[in-house]
Amino acid sequence: MSDTASDVVVGDVVRKRIGAGSKSDHDAVVLDTGRQTLLLRRRGGNAFADPALDELVGRRVRLEGTATDTTFLIDAVTVLDAGNSPP
């Protein structure tokens, strides 16, 4: 039951074009896990422009939250390639 347990993923945060040729075509912040690519969203964050996610581009992270087939809704972030993690 995922209502009580968080999903956890680890990967590299990159910017990638998604929805090419559709009304949703835009550059998005995604997580590349090596096996899959997940669109990232912060709970309560803007779906198309989120400065907090922009700051994670180029970083390796561990995320806790809720996963679907294509999207990861973030509750907590741990930056793995630096001494400090974002608040």
C-alpha positions, -999 to +999 in steps of 0.1 A: +000+000+000+018+031-012-004+054+010+019+049+039+053+041+023+073+064+001+090+053-031+127+060-033+148+065-065+184+075-071+197+090-103+210+120-122+189+152-126+190+165-162+170+188-184+153+171-214+127+180-240+095+161-234+062+160-254+079+169-287+053+179-313+024+181-287+008+210-268+029+198-238+062+202-257+087+218-233+121+214-216+116+196-183+137+185-153+139+147-152+156+120-133+177+095-152+180+064-131+199+044-158+168+022-163+141+048-167+136+086-171+110+102-147+096+137-150+102+154-117+076+175-098+077+189-063+045+185-043+030+220-046+055+231-072+048+245-106+046+218-133+064+238-160+089+260-142+102+252-107+134+271-096+140+245-068+142+217-094+164+238-117+190+240-089+192+202-090+201+199-127+235+182-130+234+167-095+231+130-084+202+127-060+182+103-038+145+112-039+116+101-017+080+105-028+054+090-051+063+073-084+040+067-114+051+052-147+064+086-160+065+110-131+080+113-096+063+136-071+090+146-047+086+148-009+123+148+001+157+153-017+191+142-007+220+155-029+245+127-032+274+145-049+279+174-025+282+179+012+250+199+016+215+190+007+188+216-002+163+226+025 
